[in-house]
Amino acid sequence: MPTIVIDGKEFEVDSDNFLLKPETWNDETAKLIAKYDGTGDLTEKHWRVIRYIREYWKENDSAPMVRKVCQNSGFKLKEIYDLFPLGPAKGACKIAGLPKPDGCV
């Protein structure tokens, strides 16, 4: 099982570096993943998207579609990409500690 180490903390991940155990996620984990993937420091705007994605996943056991992320966060798609350069799935969902999304996010 692959792992990544960020600032001395080890995380079990899949081949695309998504957490294998989303239940181990917390705010500190998000900050470390954001640092690791190049997103950088998380602002309140980042957290608005992350918290929505996380809550949606808890309720639905899947990642939200991009359209829902935009509608519920109040950001346009371009703004989501500005916040998460790797995109909604590889960036936002990964930082939110979700498993790799099956479909389009």
C-alpha distances in whole Angstrom, upper triangle without the diagonal:
4,7,10,13,17,20,18,16,12,10,7,7,7,9,12,11,12,11,9,12,15,17,16,18,21,24,22,19,21,23,20,18,22,22,19,20,23,25,26,28,28,32,33,33,29,29,31,29,26,28,29,26,24,27,27,24,24,28,26,23,23,23,27,28,30,33,32,31,34,36,35,34,37,36,37,34,35,34,31,30,32,30,27,27,24,25,25,22,20,21,23,20,17,20,21,17,17,15,15,19,20,23,25,25
4,7,10,13,17,16,14,10,9,6,6,6,7,10,8,10,10,10,12,15,18,16,17,20,22,20,17,18,20,17,15,19,19,15,16,20,22,23,25,25,29,31,31,27,27,30,27,24,26,28,24,23,27,27,23,25,28,27,23,23,23,26,27,28,32,31,29,32,35,34,32,36,34,34,32,32,32,28,27,29,27,24,24,21,23,23,20,17,19,21,19,15,17,19,16,16,14,14,18,20,23,24,24
4,7,10,13,12,10,6,5,4,5,8,9,11,8,10,9,10,12,14,16,14,15,17,19,17,14,16,17,14,13,16,16,13,14,18,20,21,22,23,27,28,29,25,25,28,26,22,24,26,23,22,25,26,23,24,27,27,23,23,22,26,28,28,32,31,29,31,34,32,31,34,33,34,31,31,31,27,26,28,26,22,23,20,22,22,20,17,18,20,18,14,16,17,14,16,14,15,19,21,24,25,24
4,7,10,10,8,6,5,7,7,10,10,11,8,10,10,11,13,15,17,14,14,16,17,15,12,14,14,11,10,13,13,9,11,15,17,17,19,20,24,26,26,22,23,26,24,21,23,25,23,21,25,26,23,24,28,27,24,23,22,26,27,27,31,30,27,30,33,31,30,33,31,32,29,29,28,25,24,25,23,20,20,18,20,21,19,16,16,18,17,13,14,16,14,16,15,16,19,22,24,25,24
4,7,6,5,4,6,9,10,13,14,14,11,13,12,14,15,16,18,15,15,16,17,14,11,13,13,10,10,13,12,9,12,15,17,17,18,19,23,25,26,23,23,26,25,22,24,26,24,22,26,27,25,26,29,29,26,26,25,28,30,29,33,32,29,31,34,32,30,33,32,33,31,31,29,26,26,26,23,21,21,20,22,23,21,18,18,19,19,15,15,17,15,18,18,19,22,25,27,28,26
4,5,5,7,8,11,12,15,16,15,12,14,13,16,16,17,18,15,14,14,14,11,9,11,10,6,8,10,8,7,10,12,14,13,14,16,20,22,23,20,20,24,23,20,22,25,23,21,25,26,24,25,29,29,27,26,24,27,29,28,31,31,27,30,32,31,28,31,29,31,29,28,27,24,23,23,21,19,19,18,21,22,20,17,16,18,18,14,13,16,14,18,18,19,22,26,28,27,25
4,6,8,11,15,16,19,20,19,16,17,16,19,19,19,20,17,16,15,15,11,11,13,11,8,10,12,10,9,13,14,16,14,15,17,20,23,24,21,21,25,24,21,23,26,25,23,27,29,27,27,31,32,29,29,27,30,32,31,34,33,30,32,34,32,30,33,31,33,31,31,29,26,26,25,22,21,22,21,24,24,23,21,19,20,21,17,16,18,17,21,22,23,26,29,31,31,29
4,6,10,13,15,19,20,20,16,18,16,18,18,19,20,16,16,16,16,13,12,15,14,10,12,15,13,12,16,17,19,18,18,20,23,26,27,24,24,27,27,23,25,28,27,25,28,30,28,28,32,32,30,30,28,31,33,33,36,35,32,34,37,35,32,35,34,36,34,34,32,29,29,28,26,24,25,24,26,27,25,23,21,22,22,19,18,20,18,21,22,23,27,30,32,32,30
4,7,10,13,16,18,18,14,15,13,15,14,15,16,12,12,13,14,10,9,12,12,9,11,14,13,12,15,17,18,17,18,19,22,24,25,22,21,25,24,21,22,25,24,21,25,27,24,24,28,29,26,26,25,28,30,30,34,32,29,32,34,32,30,33,32,34,32,32,30,27,27,27,24,22,24,22,24,24,23,21,20,20,20,16,15,17,15,18,19,21,24,27,29,30,28
4,7,9,13,15,15,12,13,11,12,12,14,15,11,12,14,15,13,10,13,14,11,11,15,14,12,15,18,19,19,20,20,24,26,27,23,23,26,25,21,23,26,23,21,24,26,23,24,27,28,25,25,24,27,29,30,33,32,29,32,34,32,30,34,32,34,32,32,31,28,27,28,25,23,24,22,24,24,22,19,19,20,19,15,15,17,14,17,17,18,22,25,27,28,26
4,6,10,12,13,9,9,7,8,9,10,12,9,10,12,14,12,9,12,13,10,10,14,14,12,14,17,18,18,19,19,23,25,25,22,21,24,22,19,20,23,20,18,21,23,20,20,24,24,21,21,20,24,26,26,30,29,26,29,31,29,28,31,30,31,29,30,29,25,25,26,23,21,22,20,21,21,19,17,17,17,16,12,13,14,11,13,13,15,18,21,24,25,23
4,7,10,11,8,8,6,6,7,10,12,10,11,14,17,15,12,14,16,14,12,16,17,14,16,19,20,21,22,22,26,27,27,23,23,25,24,20,22,24,21,19,22,23,19,20,23,23,20,20,20,23,25,26,30,29,26,30,32,30,29,32,31,32,30,31,30,26,26,28,25,22,23,20,22,21,18,16,17,18,16,13,14,15,11,13,11,13,17,19,22,23,22
4,7,7,5,5,4,5,8,10,13,12,12,15,17,16,13,14,16,14,11,15,16,13,13,17,18,20,21,21,25,26,26,22,22,24,22,19,21,22,19,18,21,21,18,19,22,22,18,18,17,21,23,23,27,26,24,27,30,28,27,30,29,30,27,28,27,24,23,25,23,20,20,17,19,18,15,13,15,16,13,10,12,14,10,11,9,10,14,16,19,20,19
4,5,5,5,7,6,10,12,15,14,15,18,20,20,16,16,19,17,14,17,18,15,15,18,19,22,24,23,27,28,27,23,24,25,23,20,22,23,19,19,22,21,18,20,23,21,18,17,17,20,21,22,26,26,24,27,29,28,28,31,29,29,27,28,28,24,23,25,24,20,20,17,18,18,14,12,15,16,14,11,14,15,12,11,9,8,12,13,16,18,18
4,6,8,10,10,14,15,19,18,18,21,23,22,18,18,20,18,15,17,19,15,14,18,19,22,24,24,28,29,28,24,25,27,24,22,24,25,21,21,25,24,21,23,26,24,21,19,18,22,22,23,27,27,25,28,30,30,29,32,30,30,27,27,28,24,23,25,24,20,20,16,18,18,15,12,15,17,15,12,15,17,15,14,11,10,13,14,17,18,18
4,6,9,10,14,14,18,17,17,19,20,20,16,16,18,16,13,14,16,13,11,15,16,19,21,21,24,26,25,21,22,24,21,19,22,22,19,19,22,22,19,21,24,22,19,17,16,19,19,20,23,24,22,24,27,27,25,28,26,26,23,23,24,20,19,21,20,16,16,12,14,14,11,8,11,14,12,9,12,14,13,12,10,8,11,13,15,15,15
4,6,9,12,12,15,14,13,16,17,17,13,13,15,13,9,12,13,10,10,13,15,17,19,19,22,24,23,19,20,22,20,17,20,21,18,17,21,21,18,20,23,22,19,17,16,19,20,21,24,24,22,24,27,26,25,28,26,26,23,24,24,20,19,21,19,16,16,13,15,15,12,9,11,13,11,8,10,12,10,11,9,9,12,15,17,17,17
4,6,9,9,12,12,11,14,15,15,12,12,14,13,10,12,14,12,11,15,15,17,19,18,21,22,22,18,18,20,17,15,17,18,14,14,17,17,14,16,19,18,15,14,13,16,18,18,22,21,19,22,25,23,22,25,24,25,22,23,23,19,18,21,18,15,16,13,14,13,10,8,10,11,9,6,8,10,7,7,6,6,9,12,15,15,14
4,5,6,9,8,8,12,14,14,10,11,14,12,10,13,15,13,13,17,17,18,19,18,22,23,22,19,18,20,18,15,16,18,15,13,16,17,14,15,18,18,15,14,14,17,19,20,24,23,20,24,26,24,23,27,25,27,24,26,25,21,21,23,20,17,19,16,17,16,13,12,12,13,10,7,9,9,6,7,6,8,11,14,17,18,17
4,6,9,9,10,14,17,17,13,14,17,16,13,17,19,17,17,20,20,22,23,22,25,26,26,22,21,23,21,18,19,20,17,15,18,18,14,15,18,18,14,14,15,18,21,22,26,24,23,26,28,26,26,29,28,29,27,29,28,24,24,26,24,21,22,19,20,18,15,14,16,16,13,11,13,12,9,8,6,9,12,14,17,19,18
4,5,6,8,11,15,15,12,13,17,16,14,17,19,18,18,22,21,23,23,22,25,25,25,22,20,22,20,17,17,19,16,14,16,17,13,13,17,17,13,14,15,19,21,23,26,24,23,26,28,26,25,29,28,30,28,30,29,25,25,27,24,22,24,21,21,20,17,16,17,17,13,12,13,12,8,8,8,11,14,16,19,21,20
4,5,5,9,12,13,10,11,15,14,13,15,18,17,17,20,19,21,21,19,22,22,22,18,17,18,17,13,14,15,12,10,12,13,10,10,14,14,11,12,12,16,19,20,23,21,19,23,24,22,21,25,25,27,25,27,25,22,23,25,22,19,22,19,19,17,15,15,15,14,11,10,11,9,5,6,7,10,12,15,18,19,17
4,5,8,12,13,11,12,16,16,15,18,20,20,20,23,22,23,22,20,23,22,23,20,18,19,18,15,14,16,14,11,12,14,11,10,14,15,12,14,15,18,21,23,25,23,21,25,26,23,23,27,27,29,28,30,28,24,26,27,24,22,25,23,22,20,18,18,18,17,14,13,13,11,8,9,10,14,16,18,21,22,20
4,7,10,11,8,11,14,13,13,16,18,17,18,21,21,21,21,19,22,22,23,20,18,20,19,15,15,18,16,13,15,17,14,13,17,18,16,17,17,20,23,24,27,25,23,26,28,25,24,28,28,30,29,30,28,25,26,27,24,22,24,22,23,21,19,19,18,17,15,13,12,11,8,10,12,15,17,20,23,24,22
4,7,8,6,7,10,11,10,13,15,15,16,18,17,18,17,15,18,18,19,16,14,16,16,12,12,15,13,10,13,15,13,12,16,17,15,16,15,18,21,22,24,22,20,23,25,22,21,24,24,26,25,27,25,21,22,23,20,18,21,19,20,18,16,16,15,13,12,10,9,8,6,9,11,14,16,19,22,22,19
4,5,5,6,9,10,11,12,14,15,17,19,17,17,15,13,16,16,17,14,12,15,15,11,11,14,13,10,13,16,14,14,17,19,17,18,17,19,22,23,25,23,20,23,24,21,20,23,23,26,25,26,24,21,23,23,19,18,21,20,21,19,18,18,16,14,13,12,10,9,8,11,14,17,19,22,24,24,21
4,5,5,6,9,10,11,13,14,15,17,15,14,12,10,12,12,14,12,9,13,13,10,10,14,13,11,14,16,16,16,19,21,19,20,18,20,22,22,24,22,19,22,23,20,18,21,21,24,24,24,22,19,21,21,17,16,19,19,19,18,18,18,15,13,13,13,9,9,10,13,16,19,20,24,25,25,21
4,5,5,6,9,10,11,12,14,16,14,13,11,11,13,15,17,14,12,16,16,13,13,17,17,14,17,20,19,19,22,24,22,22,21,22,25,25,27,25,22,24,26,24,21,24,24,26,26,26,23,21,22,22,18,17,20,20,21,20,19,18,16,15,15,13,10,11,11,15,17,20,22,25,27,26,23
4,5,5,6,9,10,10,12,14,13,13,12,12,15,16,17,14,13,16,16,12,13,16,15,13,16,18,17,17,21,22,20,20,18,20,23,23,26,24,21,24,26,23,21,24,24,26,25,25,23,20,21,21,18,16,18,17,19,18,17,15,14,13,13,10,8,9,8,12,14,16,18,22,24,24,21
4,5,5,6,9,10,11,12,11,11,10,9,12,13,14,10,9,13,12,9,11,14,12,11,14,16,15,16,19,20,19,18,16,18,20,20,22,21,18,20,22,20,18,21,20,22,21,21,19,16,17,17,14,13,15,15,15,14,14,13,11,10,10,8,5,6,7,11,13,15,17,21,22,21,18
4,6,5,6,9,10,11,9,8,7,7,10,12,14,10,10,14,14,11,13,16,15,14,18,20,19,20,23,24,23,22,19,21,23,22,25,23,20,22,24,22,19,22,21,23,22,22,19,17,18,17,14,13,15,15,17,16,17,15,12,12,13,11,8,10,11,14,17,18,20,24,25,24,21
4,5,5,6,9,10,10,9,9,10,14,16,17,14,14,17,17,14,16,19,18,16,20,22,20,21,25,25,23,23,21,23,25,24,27,26,22,24,27,25,22,25,24,25,24,24,22,19,19,19,16,14,16,15,17,17,17,15,13,13,14,11,8,11,11,15,16,18,20,24,25,25,22
4,5,5,6,8,8,9,10,10,14,16,16,13,13,16,15,12,15,17,15,15,18,20,18,20,23,23,21,20,18,20,21,21,24,23,20,22,25,23,21,24,22,23,21,21,20,17,17,17,14,12,13,12,14,14,13,11,9,10,11,8,6,9,9,12,13,14,17,20,21,21,18
4,5,5,6,5,5,7,7,11,14,14,10,11,15,13,11,14,17,15,15,19,20,19,21,24,24,22,21,18,20,21,19,22,22,18,20,23,21,19,21,19,21,19,19,17,14,14,14,11,9,11,10,12,13,13,11,8,9,11,9,6,9,11,14,16,16,18,21,22,21,18
4,6,5,6,5,7,9,13,16,16,13,14,18,17,15,18,20,19,19,22,24,22,24,27,28,26,24,22,23,25,23,26,26,22,23,26,25,22,24,22,24,22,21,19,17,16,16,13,12,12,13,15,16,16,14,11,13,14,12,10,13,14,17,18,19,21,24,25,24,22
4,6,8,8,11,12,16,19,19,15,17,20,18,16,19,22,20,19,23,24,22,24,27,27,25,24,21,23,24,23,26,26,23,25,28,26,24,26,24,25,23,22,21,18,17,17,15,13,13,12,15,16,16,12,11,13,14,11,10,13,13,16,17,17,19,23,24,23,21
4,6,8,11,12,15,18,17,14,16,19,17,15,18,20,18,18,22,23,21,23,26,26,24,22,19,21,22,20,24,24,20,22,25,24,22,24,21,22,20,19,18,16,14,14,12,10,9,8,11,13,13,9,8,11,12,9,9,13,13,15,16,15,17,20,21,20,18
4,5,9,11,14,17,16,13,16,19,17,16,19,21,19,20,24,24,24,26,29,28,27,25,22,23,23,21,24,25,21,22,25,25,22,24,21,21,19,18,17,15,13,12,11,9,8,9,12,14,15,12,9,12,14,12,11,15,16,18,19,18,20,23,23,22,20
4,7,8,10,14,13,10,12,15,13,13,16,18,17,18,21,22,21,24,26,26,25,23,20,20,21,18,21,22,18,19,22,21,18,20,17,18,16,15,13,12,10,10,8,6,7,8,10,12,13,11,8,9,12,11,9,13,14,16,18,18,19,22,22,20,18
4,6,9,13,13,10,13,16,15,14,17,19,19,19,22,24,23,25,28,28,27,25,22,23,24,22,24,24,20,21,24,23,20,21,19,20,19,18,16,14,14,12,10,9,10,12,14,15,17,15,11,12,15,14,11,14,16,19,21,21,22,26,26,24,21
4,6,10,11,9,11,14,14,13,16,18,18,18,21,23,23,24,27,28,27,26,23,23,24,22,25,24,20,21,24,22,19,20,19,21,20,19,16,15,15,13,10,11,13,15,16,17,18,17,13,13,16,15,12,14,16,19,22,22,24,27,27,26,22
4,7,8,6,7,10,11,10,12,15,15,15,18,20,20,21,24,25,24,23,20,20,22,20,22,21,17,18,20,19,15,17,16,18,18,17,14,13,14,12,9,10,13,14,15,15,16,16,12,11,14,13,10,11,14,17,20,21,22,25,25,23,20
4,5,5,6,9,10,11,12,14,16,16,18,20,21,22,24,26,26,24,21,21,22,20,21,20,17,17,19,17,14,15,14,17,17,17,13,13,14,12,9,11,14,16,16,16,18,18,14,13,16,16,13,14,17,19,23,23,24,27,27,25,21
4,5,5,6,9,10,10,12,14,15,16,18,20,21,22,24,24,23,20,20,21,19,20,19,15,15,17,15,11,13,13,16,17,17,13,13,15,14,11,13,16,18,17,16,19,19,16,13,16,17,14,14,17,19,23,24,24,27,27,25,21
4,5,5,7,9,10,11,13,14,16,17,19,20,22,23,23,22,19,17,18,16,17,16,12,12,14,12,9,10,9,12,13,13,10,9,12,11,8,10,14,16,15,14,17,17,14,12,15,16,13,13,17,19,22,22,22,25,24,22,18
4,5,5,6,9,10,11,12,14,16,17,18,20,21,21,19,16,16,17,15,17,16,12,12,15,13,10,12,10,13,13,13,10,9,11,10,6,8,12,13,12,11,14,14,11,8,11,12,10,10,14,15,19,19,19,22,22,20,16
4,5,5,6,8,10,10,12,14,15,16,18,19,20,19,16,16,17,16,18,16,12,14,15,13,10,13,12,15,16,17,13,12,14,14,10,11,15,16,15,13,15,16,13,10,12,13,10,9,13,14,18,19,19,23,23,21,17
4,6,5,6,9,10,11,12,14,16,17,18,19,18,15,14,16,14,15,13,10,11,12,9,6,9,10,13,14,15,12,11,14,14,11,12,16,17,15,13,15,17,14,11,13,15,12,11,15,16,19,20,19,23,22,20,16
4,6,5,6,9,10,11,12,14,16,16,17,15,12,11,12,11,12,11,7,9,10,8,6,9,9,11,12,13,11,8,11,12,9,10,13,14,12,9,12,14,11,7,9,12,10,9,13,13,16,17,16,19,18,16,13
4,5,5,6,9,10,11,12,14,15,15,14,11,11,13,13,15,13,9,12,14,11,9,13,12,15,15,16,14,11,13,14,11,10,14,14,12,10,11,12,10,6,7,9,7,5,9,10,14,15,14,18,18,17,13
4,5,5,6,8,10,11,12,14,15,14,12,12,15,14,16,13,10,13,14,11,9,13,14,17,17,19,16,14,16,17,14,14,18,18,16,13,14,16,14,10,10,12,10,7,11,11,15,17,16,20,20,19,15
4,5,5,6,9,10,11,12,13,12,10,9,12,12,13,9,7,10,10,7,7,11,12,15,15,17,15,13,16,17,14,14,18,18,15,12,13,16,14,10,10,13,12,9,12,12,15,16,15,18,18,17,13
4,6,5,6,9,10,10,11,9,7,6,9,10,12,9,7,11,12,9,9,13,13,15,14,17,15,12,15,17,14,13,16,15,13,10,10,13,11,8,7,10,10,7,9,8,12,13,11,15,15,14,10
4,5,5,6,9,10,10,9,8,9,13,14,16,13,11,14,15,12,12,16,16,19,18,20,19,15,18,19,16,15,19,17,16,12,12,14,13,10,8,10,10,6,8,7,11,13,12,16,16,16,13
4,5,5,6,9,10,10,9,10,13,15,16,12,11,15,15,11,12,16,17,20,19,22,20,17,20,22,19,18,22,21,19,15,15,18,17,13,11,14,13,10,11,11,14,16,15,18,18,18,15
4,6,5,6,8,7,7,6,10,12,13,10,9,13,13,10,12,15,16,18,18,21,20,17,19,22,19,18,21,20,17,14,14,17,16,13,11,14,14,11,12,10,13,15,13,15,15,15,12
4,5,5,5,5,5,7,11,13,15,12,12,15,16,14,15,18,19,20,19,22,21,18,20,22,20,18,21,19,17,14,13,15,15,12,10,12,13,10,10,7,10,12,10,12,14,14,12
4,6,6,8,9,11,14,17,18,15,15,18,18,16,17,20,21,23,23,26,24,21,23,25,22,21,24,23,21,17,16,18,18,15,13,15,15,11,11,9,12,14,14,16,17,18,16
4,6,8,10,10,14,17,17,14,14,18,17,15,17,20,21,23,23,26,25,22,24,27,24,23,26,25,22,18,18,21,21,17,15,17,18,14,15,13,14,17,15,16,17,18,16
4,5,8,9,12,15,16,13,14,17,17,15,17,20,21,23,22,25,25,21,24,26,24,23,25,23,21,17,16,19,20,17,14,17,18,15,15,12,13,15,12,13,14,15,14
4,7,9,13,16,17,15,15,19,19,17,19,22,23,24,23,26,25,22,23,26,24,22,24,22,20,17,15,17,18,16,13,15,16,13,12,9,10,12,10,11,13,15,13
4,6,9,12,14,12,13,16,17,16,17,20,20,21,20,23,22,19,20,23,21,19,21,19,17,13,12,14,16,14,10,13,15,12,12,8,9,9,7,8,9,11,10
4,7,9,11,10,9,13,14,13,14,17,17,18,16,19,19,15,17,20,18,16,18,16,13,10,8,12,12,10,7,10,12,10,11,7,9,9,6,8,9,9,7
4,6,8,6,6,10,11,10,12,14,14,15,14,17,17,13,16,19,17,15,18,16,13,10,10,13,14,11,9,13,14,12,13,11,12,12,9,11,10,9,6
4,5,5,7,9,10,11,12,14,14,13,12,15,16,13,14,18,17,15,17,16,12,9,9,13,14,12,11,14,16,14,16,13,14,13,10,11,9,7,4
4,5,5,6,9,10,10,12,11,10,8,11,12,9,11,14,14,13,14,13,10,7,9,12,12,11,11,14,15,14,17,15,16,14,12,13,11,8,5
4,5,5,6,9,10,11,10,9,8,12,13,11,13,16,16,15,17,17,13,10,13,16,16,14,14,18,19,17,20,18,19,18,15,16,13,10,8
4,5,5,6,8,10,10,11,11,14,14,12,15,17,16,16,19,18,14,11,13,17,16,13,13,17,18,16,18,16,18,18,15,16,14,12,9
4,6,5,6,8,8,9,9,12,11,9,12,14,13,13,15,15,12,8,11,14,13,10,11,14,14,13,16,14,17,16,14,16,14,12,9
4,6,5,6,5,6,6,10,9,8,11,13,12,13,15,16,12,10,13,16,15,12,14,17,17,16,19,18,20,19,17,19,17,14,11
4,6,5,7,8,10,13,12,11,15,16,16,17,19,20,16,13,16,19,18,15,16,20,20,18,21,20,22,22,19,21,19,16,13
4,6,8,10,12,15,13,12,16,17,15,16,19,20,17,14,16,19,17,14,15,18,18,16,19,18,21,21,19,21,19,17,14
4,5,9,10,13,10,9,13,14,12,13,17,18,15,12,15,18,15,12,14,17,16,14,18,17,21,21,19,22,20,18,14
4,7,10,12,10,10,13,14,13,15,18,19,16,14,18,20,18,15,17,20,19,18,21,21,24,24,22,24,22,19,16
4,6,8,6,6,10,10,10,12,14,16,13,12,15,18,15,13,16,19,17,17,20,20,23,22,20,23,21,18,15
4,5,5,6,9,10,11,12,14,16,12,12,15,17,16,14,17,19,19,19,22,22,24,23,20,23,20,17,14
4,5,5,6,9,10,10,11,13,9,9,12,14,13,12,15,17,17,17,21,20,21,20,18,20,17,14,11
4,5,5,6,9,10,10,12,10,11,14,15,14,13,16,18,18,19,22,22,23,22,20,22,20,16,14
4,5,5,6,8,10,12,10,11,14,15,13,12,15,17,16,17,21,21,23,22,20,23,21,18,15
4,5,5,6,8,10,7,7,11,12,10,8,12,14,13,14,17,17,19,18,17,20,18,15,12
4,5,5,5,7,5,7,10,11,9,9,12,14,14,15,18,18,20,18,17,20,18,15,12
4,6,6,9,9,10,14,13,11,11,15,16,15,17,20,20,22,21,20,23,21,18,16
4,6,9,8,9,12,12,9,9,12,13,12,13,16,18,20,19,19,22,21,18,15
4,5,5,7,9,9,5,6,10,10,9,11,14,15,17,16,16,19,18,16,13
4,5,8,10,9,7,9,12,12,12,15,17,17,19,17,17,20,19,16,14
4,7,8,5,5,8,10,10,10,13,15,15,16,13,14,17,16,14,12
4,6,6,5,7,9,10,11,13,14,14,15,13,12,15,14,11,9
4,6,5,5,6,9,10,10,12,11,13,11,10,13,12,9,6
4,5,6,5,7,9,10,11,9,10,8,7,10,9,8,5
4,6,6,6,8,10,11,10,10,8,9,12,12,11,9
4,6,5,6,9,10,11,12,11,11,15,15,13,10
4,5,5,6,9,9,11,11,11,15,14,13,10
4,5,5,6,6,8,8,8,12,12,11,8
4,5,5,6,7,7,9,13,14,14,11
4,5,8,10,11,13,16,17,16,14
4,6,9,11,12,15,16,16,13
4,7,9,11,14,16,17,14
4,6,8,11,13,14,12
4,6,9,12,13,12
4,6,9,10,10
4,6,7,7
4,7,9
4,6
4
